[in-house]
Amino acid sequence: MSKKNVEDYITEGIYGTRLPKQEERDYFLGTLRERIVIALTIGQVMTDKGIQTLEENMKNNQEAKLLFNGKIASKFLKAEKELANKYKIPYTVVSNEAVETDIGAVLTYDYAIDEEHIFMEENFEEHTSEEKKEQKSNLFSKIKRLF
């Protein structure tokens, strides 16, 4: 291990001690991937697509805590906060303007649990049927232009 130079001490004094896996902590709202039960994207939180999955995980993990992305307006977090109160799970809104992340909410522990699948699976059937409808409408509009 190399010795610290003056620049290292100055940087540490200004920004604080560098934590291990800082990029991972920034992405997951201040926690590590190995501690997460479920992570929802901002879109899933705002549209309440993940509310049922979140509730199931809250039932099974009542010792966990819930972290919300501070960039989401509080009106979109109402249902999630009600669930957290229902199961007596503490929640925190994490605001870090310097970091960009698409994570909207994280149910997490203070220790590693190594959950294999932490992201909610999207319903791909809905997307494929919508794409097919769009392709058909595009095809008809092209044919109409020909005549």
Protein Blocks (a to p, Z undefined) as FASTA:
>chain_A
ZZddfklmmmmmmnopadehklmmmmnnopafklpfbdcdfklmmnommmmmmmmmmmmm
mmbccdddfkbcfklmmmmmmmmmmnopacdddddfkbccfbfbdcddfbdfkiablcdc
ddfklmmmmmmmmmmmmmmmmmmmmZZ
